[in-house]
Amino acid sequence: MTRSAAWSSDLLDRKSDALFLIDFIVRKLDERERRQSVRSFVLNIDAGWGQGKTYFLENLRTTLQDSQYVVAYINAWRDDHAEDPLLSVMNAIEGEVSGRSAVTSKKPLNKFTRIGGQVAAAAAKGLVKQTITRYAGEDTLKELSELIGSAGADATKSASEEAAKKIGEIYDSEGKLLLEKFRLGQKTILEFKKQMAELVASFKPEYKKPLFVLVDELDRCRPPYAVALLERIKHLFDVDDVVFVMATDTEQLRHSIAALYGVNFAAGRYLLRFFDQTYRFEDAAIDDFVRQQFSDIDQSKLYGSPELKPAEFSARAFKAFNLSLRDVEQCTDIIRNCVTAWSFKNPIVLLVLVPLVILQQQRMEVSYGTIRERLSERLGPIRWVNLDFYVRDQNRRHLFDGLDLLQQFVDLAISNSIPQITNEQDGPAAHRVIREILIHEMSARFPGGYPSYDPPMSVVRGYPAFVRSVGRLTPG
């Protein structure tokens, strides 16, 4: 991503968040130095699904690089097949630091990689053995079993004492070995931190410090991998001028940790161990969020209202139904797939489509028969107004309740042919709005005229079945 491209589609003003956080982190490191603390920092960006975490990190990366910072980027979910998350972190850092060191020799980088490999290898082998079988092997365990079993029911005190002595000798021997391994492991970790510090200190003069390491998709990882990555960052990277910025759906991450350790485990407090600060995005305005979601949808296939574009119309509808951003994203994903699957020349009428999509997303019955009852039952009494469905009468604009207009539209569209509806001149004023929409459909579908012997029906009749089929598609 080039400098000019960074934040070019920033509809949620995440650039302001990025600039604030960069300045805050740099000042925080200076503050820590004055307090004679380690100049390191771990920031958690807490944002729910659909709030642009990946978009934010990718553009943050570009912004930092434009300012001459060295930035390593990790997609934790992509790498969670690895045996040890340390390998993923080291690989990302090595790739970015290579070529940016003022030291011409590759010795510092090679030493960093070698020591890090030793740390990962030690963890893979497991420094703590928890059973006698692992401590002493199958032969010793068999020997102990025979020693105790040979005494049978008349086991003597001496046999029990001999067994206890044997077990004690095993634990004593293995305990010393474990202590030696622990001391070696501690020494290796200290050496790793030293090499990490030297690596950052070796940056060429044109590159600023700190080193930024951005971690994305952590909440999508296997719980053991996510926890292991957090542990690695906490214990190995509290090094001068190393900053981690992690974007997570923290609530989802809590659920993952609780699944690993049990529902009664205080996952929230546990997470606080790993983050120095958490930053939460301000809730995005529905209008901006929907415009972002609609940016890759062919809106020429959608009809909102006489004065509102499809994204604006849908945003008002979603707000009328009081949907969360997560609900909105799922609804717009269904709309996006509807556009992809749409085979008719006339656009899809959002007045009818949006309520059906909401029914589908809310896992309710998707049909015309109960559309008003089910929406009101689940979502409360709705007055879906200010959607610019109106007729002008003597220069006065008459707005209609969205659900009332929807009900009349459905009643006409599924019970009458298009010619019959469009030729009618009587009826409620709202029918003039409906006729306008259906005349538009007719002219798009039959530019040369329709066969009089076979009057066409509106394709609106098939919307429920269409939405049900599209709704069975899910991401992933």
N, C-alpha and C positions, 0 to 999 in steps of 0.2 A: 504494500500500500504506500503510495507516494504521499509526500507532505500535503499536496493539494487535495488528495482524496480523503485524508483523515477527517472524520466527522462530517463528511459531505452530505450524509443522509441522517444527520443527528436531529431527529424530530422530538426527542425527549430531553434535549439540552444536557446530555451526559458530558459534553466537553467541559462545562462549568464544574461538574463534579471532579473530573480528571485534573484540571488545573489547580483546584483547591487542594486536592489530596497530594499532588506532587509537592506543592509548596509546604503543606503541613508536614509531610514525611521528612523533607530536608531539614526543616526547622526542628523537628523532633529529634533527629540524630544529633544536631548541634547541641540541643538541650541536654541530651544524654551524655555527650562528651564533657560538658561543663560539670555535670554531676559525677564524672569519672565512672560512668557506666558503659557497657558495651554499646557501640554505635550500630545496633541492629534493630530491626523492627519487623513485626508480622502484622499485616492488616487484612482483615476479613471484610470483603464486600458482600453484605447480606442482601440478596434480592431474590424474589420469588421467580417462579417459572414464567418466562415470557417478558421479563423486564430488561432484557438486553445485556446480560452479563458478558456473553462472549463478544458481542459488538463492542462493549465498553473496553474489555481487556485488549482486543485487537487494536483499537484506536488509541488506547493508552500506550500501548507498545510503540506505535508509530510516533506519537507525540514525544515520548521519552527519547527515542532514537534521534528524532529531529533536533532535540536539545543536547545531543552528544552523550547520552547515557548508554551504557551497555545493558541490554535487556535479554534475558533468557525466558523463553515461553514454553510452558508445559501443558499439554492436554492430558490430564491425569486419567481420564476415562479411556483414552486411546492406548495408554501405556499400562493399564492395570493388569495386563497379562504377565508383567515382569515379576520375577521372584522377589525382588526387593525394590521399593520405590526409589531408593537412593540412586540406583543405576540410571533411572529416568532423569532425575535431577542433575546428576553429574554429566550425563550426555548433553543435556540442554545447555548447561554452563560451559562445558568444554567447547561446544559448537560456536558459542558467541564470543568467548574469550580468545579463542585461537585467532591470531592475526591482530589482536588489539593490545598485545603486551609489548612493552618497551624492551623487554628482554629478548634478544634475538634467538637465544637458545630455547628449545622446547622443553628443557629440563624441568622448570617449575610446573608446567602443565602435565608433563608425564608423571612427575612425582605425586601431584594431586590425584591423578587418575589411579595410580598404583595404590596409594594409601586408601583411597575411597573404595577400591576393589577389595582390599583386605578387610575393611569394616563390613562390607556387604557379605563377603565370604564367611566371616565369623558368625554373622547373624544366620546365614543359611545353614551352617553346620549345627548351630544351637549350642550356646555355652552352658545351658543349665539342663541337666538330665534329671528326670523326675521319678524314675523307677529303678529298682535294683537291677533289672534286666539290662537297662541301658548303662547303668554304672559298671556292672561287673560282667555282663554277658550271660548267655544261656547256661553255660557249664556251671558257673558259680551258683546260679539260682537253683539248678537241678541238684547240686551238691547239698545246698541248705535244705531243700525239700526232703531229700533222702535222710539227712541227719535227724530232722525233727520227726519224720514219718516212721523211722525204724523203731522208735521208742514205743509207738502204738499208744494204747490206753494207759500203759504203765510208764508214761514219760517221766523220767527222773528230773530232779532239779538240775543235775549236772548237765543233762542233754540240753535243757532249755538255756542254761548259762553258756554252754558252748556255742549254741546257735546265736545267742545275743552277742557274744564276743566276736563271732565271725562277721555278723552284720555290722558291728561297731568298727571292725577293722576296715571293712569295705567303705563305710561312710567316711572314716578318717582319711583313708588314702584318696578317695575321690574328692573329698572336701578340699584337701590341699591342692589337688589338681585344678579344681574349679576356681579356687582363689587365685592361683597362678594365671589361669585363663582370664579371669576378671581383671586382674592387674594389667595384663597384656592388652586386653580390650580397651581399658581406660587410657593406656599409653597411646594406643593406635588412634583413638578418638581425639586426644589432644594433638597428636601429630597431624591429623586430618584438618583440624581447625587452624593449625599453624599454616599449613599449605594453602588453605582457603584464603586466609588473610594475606599471605604473600602473593597469591594470584591476583587479588583485587588491587593490592598495592603496586603491582607491576604494570597497570594500565598505562598506555601512552598518554602524554600530557593533554592531548586534545579531547580525551574522554573524561567525563565527570564521574565522580563517585556520589552515591553508592552504586553497586551492582543491583539491578532490579530483577527479581525472579517472579514471573507471573504464572499463577497456577489456575487453570480453568477446569470445570466439569468434575470437581472433587466429589460433589454430592451424588454423582451418577456411578461412582466406583463401587466395587465390592467392599462391604464394610471393613473386612480385615485389612484390605489394601489402603483404604482411606485413613484408618487409624494409624497404620504403619507409616504412611507418608507424613502425617502430622507429628508423630513421634520423632521421625528422622529430622524434620525441620527444627523441632524444639531442641533436640540434644546435639545436633551436629553443626547447625548454621547460625548459632548466636555468636556471630563473628563481626568485627568492625566492618562497616560499610557494605553489609549484605541485607537487603530488604526483600521480603516476600509479600506479594499482594495476591490474595486468594479470593476468587469469586465463588460463593456458594449459596445455595438455597439452604440456609442454616437450619430451618425447621426440618427439611428433608434429611439433612445430615444427622440431626439429633435422632430421627427415627431409625436411620441406618445403624447408629451406634447402639441404640436401645435394642435393636434386633440382634446385635452381636453379644451384648452383655446382659440382656434381660430387660423386661418392661419396667422393672422397678429401679433400674440403674439411673442415676442422676446425670443423664447425658448432657444437659445444658451446662451444668457446673463443670463437667469434665471438659467440654470444649473451651471453656474460659482459660484453661491452662495453656492453650496453644496460641491464642490471639492476644496481641497487645491492645488492639482496638478493633471495634467493628463499626463499619460505616453502612448506613442504610440509605438507599436511594429514596428521594421524595416520591410519593405515589404519583405516577404519571397521569396526566389528564387523559380521560378516555378519548377525546377528540384526536389528540396527538398520537396516542397509542394506536388507534384504529387506522389513521392515515399511514402510519408505519407498516401496519399489518397488511394494508391494501396496496402497498407500493409495488408488489410483484403480481397483482391480480389484474387481468384484462378487464377493466371496468366498462369497456364498450359493450360487454355482454350482460351488463346489469342495468336495471332501470330503478332509480331511486324515487324521485318525485319531480314535478315541474321545475322546482328551483333549487334542488339539492343534488349534488353529486353522490354517487353510491357510497363513498366512504363517509361523507357527512350524514347522509340519511341513516346509515347503519350505526354510526356513533350515537345519534340521537335515540335510535331504537334501543340500543344496548343500555344506555343510561335510563331510559324509561323502564326497562325491566330490571334495573339495579344489578347488573352483572359485574362480577369481579374481573380483574384483568386476566386471570387465568381462564375464566369462562369465556371472555371475549376472544382470547387467542384461539381457544378450541372452536368457537363458533366461526371465526374468520377462516380457520383451516377447513371447516366443512364448506363454507362459501367458496373458498379457493378451489376445492375439489369439484364442487358443482359447476364452476365455470369451465374447468378442464373437461368435464364429462358432457357439457351441454352441446347438443347437436343441432339445435334449431337456429334459424337466422334471426329471430326476434330476441331481444334481451330478456333476462329473467326478471320478473317483477319482485322487487325486494319487499314490497308491502306484504306479499304472501310468503315469500321465501324465508324472511328473517324469523317470524314466529315459529315456522316449522323447524328451522335450524335450532332454535332455542329449545323446542320440545325434544329434538334429537339429542342435543348436548346435555340436557337435564335428565335424559333417560326416561322420558315420558312417552306416551303413545303418540305417534306421529300420524295424525289423520285429521280430516276436516270435521268429522262428526263431533268431536269433543274439544275442538281447538280453543274456544272461549272458556269452557268450564275448566279444562286442564291448566291453562295459563293462569287463570284467576285463582284456582285452587292451590297451585304450587307457588305462584309468585305474588299472590295478593291482588286486590282490586287494582286494575291497571287503567289509567286514562292516558292513552298513548297519543298525546297531542303535540302540536308544534312541529309536525313533520311536513308542513306545507302541502297537504292534500286539501284542495279547496276548489270552489267555483266562485267566479266574480258575478255579482248581481248588483247592477246600478252602482258600479265602482266600489262596492263593498266586498271584502274578501271573507268568505265563510270557511272556517277551518272545521275539520271533522275529527271526532275521536277515532284514533287509529283502529281500534278493535271493532268499532261499529262499521267503519268503512271496509275493513277486512272481511267481516261477516257478510256484508252485502255483496262484496266482490266475489267471494267464494260461492254464495248462493246463486248468483247469476252465471258465473263462469262454468259451474259444473251441471247446470240444469238447462241451459239454453245454448243454441248455436251462436257463433260469432255474428253472422248476418242479422239474426233476430235481435240480438242485444244492441248492435251498432245502429240498427234502423229505428229503434225505439226512441221516441222523443218525450214520452211522458215518464212519470215516476219521480222519485225523490231527487233532489238536486245532486246528491252524491253520485247518482247514476251517470251524470255527465262526466265526472272524473273517471269512472270505471269504463265508460264507453270510449273515452279518449285513449286509455291504455290499450283496450282491446282492438281499436281501429289501428293503432300502431302495430300491434301484433299481426293483424290481418294483412296490412300493407307490406310488412317484412316477409311474411310467409308466402303470400300470393301476389307478387308484384304485377302479374299479368291477369289477375282476377281469379276467382275461385269457381269451381264447377257448381252451377245452380242445383243440379240434381243431387249433390252430396254436400250439403252445408257443413263447413268445418266447425269442430268444437275447439275451444281454447285449450292450449297445452297446459294451462293452469290445473286442469283436471288431474294431470299426472304428477304434480309436484310432491304429494306425500310419498308415493312409492319411490320417486326419484331421490328424495332426501333420505329416505330409509336406506336405499342402496348405497348412496355416497357416504352416509353416516357409519356404515360398517367398515369403512377405511379408517385406520388409525395410524398415527406416526410410528415408524420403527417396525 
